Amino acid sequence: MGDERCAHELVVGQCTECAPVPRGLVARVYVTSGGSVFHRATNCEALHDGQRKARRFGRDNHVPQQIGVSVALAEGRGACIPCFPDFRPSAEAKPCRVLVNGAWVPGLLTQWRRGPDGRWSGVVTCIADGDQVTVTKDQTELRPA
C-alpha cells in the first residue's frame, strides 16, 4: 500500500508536483526570487506594487517565474490575497476589509483578541505599501468582506 509511486517515481503523497491543489488555489503560480508570496498572474497589481517598492529602495527587480503551487507553499510563501481571495490557509481564517493608509483593502482575519480594555483587535494579513504583511488592527480598522 505505501509503495505506490507517482509519475516522478516518488511515493504518492510525498511528491510536491503531484500533490492535490489546495482549495482556492491553482496548480501553477508566479513568484519572484525577491518576494515572499505567490501570484495567480504576472499582471497582479500587488506584484507590481512590490516591484515598484523594491526599485524605490534600490533593490533588484526579478522577473516573475512560474512554478508549482506546492513548491511555493513548501518554500514558505503565502498566497497573494488579491489573487486568491477564496483561499483560506485555515478553517478559522475569514475574509475581511482592513483600513490601510486611509483605504479599505482586502484582508484575511486569522485571529480575534480581546484586550484588557475590553476592545477587540484582529490579526490580519493584507497588502500594505506593496508588501503582504500580517499585523494586528483595532476593531475600528476592520470590516466584514
Secondary structure, DSSP 8 states (H G I E B T S, - for coil): -TT-B-TTSSBTTT-TTTS---TT--SEEEE-TT-SEEBS-TT-HHHHHHHHHHHHTT------EEEEHHHHHHTT-EE-TTT-TT--SSTT-EEEEEEETTEEEEEEEEEEEE-TTS-EEEEEEEEETTEEEEEEEEGGGEEE-
